[in-house]
Amino acid sequence: MNAESEHLPLIESWDTYWQGALTSAAYSGGGSSHPLVLSFWDDYFRGLNDRDGELKIIDIASGNGAVVKGASISLTGPSAKFTCLDVSESAIRMLEERFPDVHGVVADAADIPLDSASYDIATSQFGVEYAGLEALDEVTRLIAPGGELAMLLHHRDGIIYEECSASLEAAREMQAAEFIPKCIAMFEAGFIAMQSGDRTRYSAAAKNFAPALRAMETIMMRHGRDVAASTILKVYRDVRTIHGNMRHYEPSSVSGWLEKMEQAIEAYTGRMASMREAAIDATQFAQVGTGLVEKGFEILRAEPLANPEQDPPVAWALIAKKE
């Protein structure tokens, strides 16, 4: 068993997060694979299929390329030349590997080193708001007259916001229980006991670890087993598996894996906190629309993205055309 391979990657920062995010599992947990999100882009890109010529599209805060993937499926009429911008060099490198025709740019959305009025369409999925809504000034200047802006923004009262809040709380509870530090101490004492035969230190460490193990069970009961992209469940299961088969593991491998997981949980809490902070409320969304109108845009769509019977919404949906 390779315990480390089943877990979220080490994500000490946005950059190292994307270095390990080849499966995109954590990112999808942030809403990119939600059916309504996929449907939004499918509808938008299919609506462009009656256009002629080549479309120059810039995707802001591209991450793992969810918008590019949507376009590759639904945009079957005109050809599209994509420029993808992200603050993470690793994100751009990974995206260019997935989509060789994409031109990647490593830059902050609040300071984009590209010419004004050079794109037909600007898109963003859960990205611009991380740079602050003032970054919209940079995004909108890139759009040529007659061009469009299509965005999904985090909704402060939405499903994703609620999920991030629960994940953040669960991860912080795990940290407060000192699950991983106590687990490291228990395994260290256990490996020593296996060699020396003296279980005194191990018994004390295991007793100290027991409340942390119960805390993990309580967290999953309170928040659900899938909370925090199932990371808590995976760590819990793997620790129990390793503990029951310690003779089959190298001490340095176990301690190294646990140290990486401790760093990953710390970075995950940061990611969830930043997603919560980036989410905007109805007043802010209205201000975004007003600002676009003042910049010469016609609002084509501005509303919560939700099923009629679904409450709360998934995101804010915004499409605008530059006059």
Phi, psi and omega in degrees: 000132175255091188300322187294330186292342183271000189250164176301146181291164175291122187230062183296339177206175177303321184294309181290334174301312183287335176301324183258005189264038184297330179277344179061018185297315181293322181294319178298328176296342177272007172113354187293338181256009179296138182307322180291327176293313179298320180294322179303310182289325178299313179297317184295310184290326176295329178291349179264357189290346179270004180274154180257160175079192182262135177262128175265115186240134172245129178253123185264135182056059191292333181058234183270010174086031182298320181290319178298318179298317178299319179294322181296335180271317191259337182270096186247356181270270180287155173284156182230133175251109186265133164248129181242130183242135176206150179288342182265121176297323180294323177298315181294318179298316179295319182294319179293331175289322179287322184232087186301336181277353181281140172262118183264143177229126177266111182193160175280138180297341179275355181209082188265120184275054182227157184289146176293153176053036184252004182228147178281327184218139170241132180235158174200134176239110179050056184219308185302321185296337178294329180275358184095143185297342176294342177295342177299332177299319178292316182295314185291332180290340181284343187272129179285156176306136184086353180277177186229157174240127178230123186218151165242131182238147178298134183260123185295337178249023187263175181299314182297320178299316179296318180295318179295322179297316179295318180295319179297315179298316181296316180296321179291325176294322177298317179295318181297328179284351182055041183301309185288314177302318179290328177292318178300315180297319180295315181294320178301314179292325180293318179294323177295318179297323179297328181274322186264335184086353179268113185262008185301307182294322181295317180300319179293319180292321179293321178295321179291331182280333187305315179298326179292323177295318177294326178297321178298318179295321178295319179301315182289328176292321183284317188255348184100152184290339182269000183300150180057044179056033179066011182297317182296318177297317181295315178297315180302311181295316183292322178297318178295321179296314180296318181298324180280351182222042187301328183295344181267002185239147174278133180305318182293327179292318181293312181295322179296318178297316181295321178295321177295320180294325178297318177293322180295319179295320178299315179291325179296319178298322177296320179295315180295321179296320181291327177294319177297316183292330182282338183297144182243152181265182185297322180296315179296320179296319177297323178294324176299313179299317179298318179297323179293318178299319179295334179271005177093025178257147170261127180281119179265329178204132178206100186194165173293142176269108185199155169287150180306323183265003185260131177218124009272176180285172178271319186198178167265132178251131183219126173228130181219151181242134180277125184282000000 
